[in-house]
Amino acid sequence: MKLMDTTIIEIQKIKKILEILDFSESEISKQLDRVGKLLMMKISIAALERKGYRSIDGKFDQIGMEKFLKENYSQEEIKNLSKEVGFKFIDDYFANIMKNITDERKVKIEAILNS
């Protein structure tokens, strides 16, 4: 499983949450564009840090990062790392937005986060 694949799974969760929160299609598109690269970067940084690297230092492009992950992590580890980082990212991202939503929507969002 590639980093892009696992990131897409987390981005799909964000899309579902935005739909529950009644964002328009254009707002959803803007949000997904904004967070997709940021989420991939956060997952990459977490993967590097767990193997003792302090930062990316601009040394890894996407192909280099994929190679690093393949050499240092199993597919299951990549999936779990993405899910863990994605959960924290999504939780932080939506913290302010979710303050005034109904309990019904909160339950739906929690189900997505835990999937």
C-alpha positions in Angstrom: 0.0 0.0 0.0 1.4 3.4 -1.0 1.3 6.5 1.0 -0.9 8.2 -1.5 -3.4 5.3 -1.2 -3.6 5.5 2.6 -3.9 9.3 2.4 -6.8 9.0 0.0 -8.6 6.8 2.5 -8.2 9.5 5.2 -9.3 12.3 2.7 -12.4 10.3 1.9 -13.2 10.4 5.6 -12.8 14.1 5.7 -15.1 14.4 2.6 -17.8 12.4 4.4 -17.5 14.5 7.5 -17.8 17.7 5.4 -20.9 16.3 3.8 -22.5 15.6 7.2 -21.7 19.2 8.2 -23.5 20.4 5.0 -20.6 22.0 3.3 -21.2 22.8 -0.4 -19.4 20.9 -3.1 -17.2 23.9 -3.8 -16.3 24.3 -0.1 -15.6 20.6 0.1 -13.3 20.8 -2.9 -11.4 23.7 -1.4 -11.0 22.0 2.0 -9.9 18.7 0.4 -7.3 20.4 -1.8 -6.0 22.3 1.2 -5.7 19.3 3.6 -4.6 16.5 1.2 -1.0 17.6 0.9 -0.8 18.6 4.5 -2.0 15.2 5.7 0.4 13.4 3.4 3.2 15.5 4.8 2.2 14.8 8.4 2.1 11.1 7.7 5.5 11.2 6.0 7.0 13.2 8.9 5.6 10.7 11.4 7.1 7.8 9.5 10.5 9.4 9.3 10.5 10.4 13.0 9.6 6.8 14.1 12.8 5.6 12.3 15.0 8.3 14.0 15.0 11.1 11.4 14.5 14.5 12.8 12.9 16.1 9.7 12.5 15.7 6.0 15.1 18.4 5.2 13.9 18.5 1.6 15.7 15.2 0.9 12.6 13.2 0.1 10.3 13.7 -2.9 7.2 11.5 -3.2 9.1 8.7 -5.0 11.8 8.8 -2.4 9.3 8.8 0.4 7.5 5.8 -1.1 10.9 4.0 -1.4 11.7 4.8 2.3 8.3 3.5 3.4 8.6 0.3 1.4 12.1 -0.4 2.8 11.2 0.5 6.4 7.5 -0.4 6.9 5.2 -3.2 6.1 1.9 -2.4 4.3 0.0 -3.0 7.5 2.3 -0.6 9.4 1.8 2.1 6.7 -1.9 1.6 6.9 -1.9 1.8 10.7 0.4 4.9 10.8 -1.8 6.7 8.2 -4.9 5.9 10.2 -3.3 7.0 13.5 -2.0 10.3 12.1 -5.1 10.8 10.0 -7.3 10.4 13.1 -5.3 13.0 15.1 -5.2 15.4 12.1 -9.0 15.1 11.4 -9.8 15.5 15.1 -7.6 18.7 15.3 -8.9 19.9 12.0 -12.6 19.7 13.0 -12.3 20.6 16.7 -13.7 24.2 16.2 -16.2 23.3 13.5 -17.8 20.6 15.6 -18.4 22.7 18.7 -22.0 23.5 17.8 -23.2 20.4 15.9 -26.1 18.1 16.9 -25.4 14.9 18.8 -26.7 12.9 15.8 -24.1 14.5 13.6 -21.4 13.8 16.2 -22.3 10.1 16.3 -22.0 9.9 12.5 -18.7 11.7 12.5 -17.3 9.5 15.3 -18.3 6.4 13.2 -16.3 7.8 10.3 -13.3 8.5 12.4 -13.3 5.1 13.9 -13.7 3.3 10.5 
